[in-house]
Amino acid sequence: MKLRPVTADDGVERVRFDCPGCESPHVLPVTGARAWGFNGDHAAPTFTPSILITYTGEDEGCPVREVCHSFVTLGRIQFLGDCTHALAGLTVDLPEVP
């Protein structure tokens, strides 16, 4: 399975996948006002629109803006060219979530 449900008390359903690009989990709401479109398939998920994650990293002690921007389609993650990690421009299978 490539997704895991995330439990919260607010009634919004969320799913988590492990991103091989930034090597961290991404959690997306799939119900509620700010939900991503989701095909409901935990083995071969598709989300719409694209997923844009920004965060602050560090380079030689200085803060830097990091970007992970992707499309997830049928269980594969296509990293867009504006990603700041090594998988920018590549498409890979989503890893299994333990």
C-alpha positions as CSV (number, residue, x, y, z in Angstrom):
1,M,0.0,0.0,0.0
2,K,1.4,3.4,-0.9
3,L,-0.9,5.5,1.3
4,R,-1.9,5.4,5.0
5,P,-4.9,7.2,6.5
6,V,-4.1,9.9,9.0
7,T,-6.5,10.3,12.0
8,A,-7.5,13.7,13.3
9,D,-10.4,14.9,15.4
10,D,-11.6,17.6,13.0
11,G,-13.5,15.2,10.7
12,V,-11.2,15.8,7.7
13,E,-9.9,12.6,6.1
14,R,-6.2,12.8,5.3
15,V,-3.7,10.4,3.7
16,R,0.0,10.2,4.0
17,F,2.6,9.0,1.5
18,D,6.4,8.9,1.8
19,C,8.1,11.2,-0.7
20,P,11.3,9.8,-2.1
21,G,12.4,13.3,-3.3
22,C,12.5,15.2,-0.1
23,E,12.7,12.0,2.0
24,S,9.8,13.0,4.3
25,P,6.1,12.2,4.5
26,H,3.5,14.4,2.8
27,V,-0.1,14.5,4.3
28,L,-3.0,15.6,2.1
29,P,-6.6,16.2,3.0
30,V,-9.0,14.2,0.8
31,T,-12.2,15.5,2.3
32,G,-13.3,19.0,3.3
33,A,-13.0,22.4,1.8
34,R,-9.3,22.3,1.0
35,A,-9.2,18.7,-0.2
36,W,-7.2,17.3,-3.1
37,G,-9.1,15.3,-5.7
38,F,-8.3,11.7,-5.0
39,N,-9.2,8.5,-6.9
40,G,-9.7,6.5,-3.7
41,D,-7.1,3.9,-4.6
42,H,-4.5,3.4,-1.8
43,A,-2.4,1.1,-4.0
44,A,-2.3,3.3,-7.1
45,P,-3.3,6.8,-6.0
46,T,-4.0,9.8,-8.2
47,F,-4.3,13.3,-6.7
48,T,-5.3,16.5,-8.5
49,P,-4.1,19.2,-8.8
50,S,-0.3,19.1,-8.4
51,I,1.2,19.0,-4.9
52,L,3.5,21.9,-3.9
53,I,5.4,21.6,-0.7
54,T,7.7,24.3,0.4
55,Y,9.9,24.3,3.6
56,T,13.0,25.9,5.0
57,G,16.1,23.8,4.8
58,E,19.7,24.6,5.6
59,D,22.9,25.0,3.5
60,E,26.1,25.6,5.3
61,G,24.3,27.0,8.3
62,C,22.1,29.3,6.3
63,P,18.4,28.9,5.8
64,V,17.3,28.1,2.2
65,R,13.8,27.7,0.6
66,E,13.3,24.0,-0.5
67,V,10.6,23.0,-3.0
68,C,8.9,19.7,-3.7
69,H,6.4,20.0,-6.6
70,S,4.8,16.9,-8.1
71,F,1.9,15.2,-9.8
72,V,0.9,11.8,-8.4
73,T,-0.8,9.6,-11.0
74,L,-1.7,6.0,-10.7
75,G,0.9,5.4,-7.9
76,R,3.8,7.2,-9.6
77,I,5.2,10.6,-8.6
78,Q,6.3,13.0,-11.3
79,F,8.7,15.6,-9.8
80,L,8.5,18.9,-11.6
81,G,11.5,21.0,-12.7
82,D,11.2,23.5,-9.8
83,C,12.0,20.9,-7.2
84,T,15.1,21.6,-5.3
85,H,16.0,17.9,-4.6
86,A,17.8,15.4,-6.7
87,L,14.7,13.8,-8.2
88,A,13.6,17.0,-10.0
89,G,12.4,16.1,-13.5
90,L,12.1,12.4,-12.8
91,T,9.1,10.1,-12.4
92,V,9.3,7.2,-9.9
93,D,7.0,4.8,-8.2
94,L,5.7,5.9,-4.8
95,P,7.3,3.7,-2.2
96,E,5.3,1.4,0.0
97,V,4.3,2.9,3.4
98,P,5.3,0.5,6.2
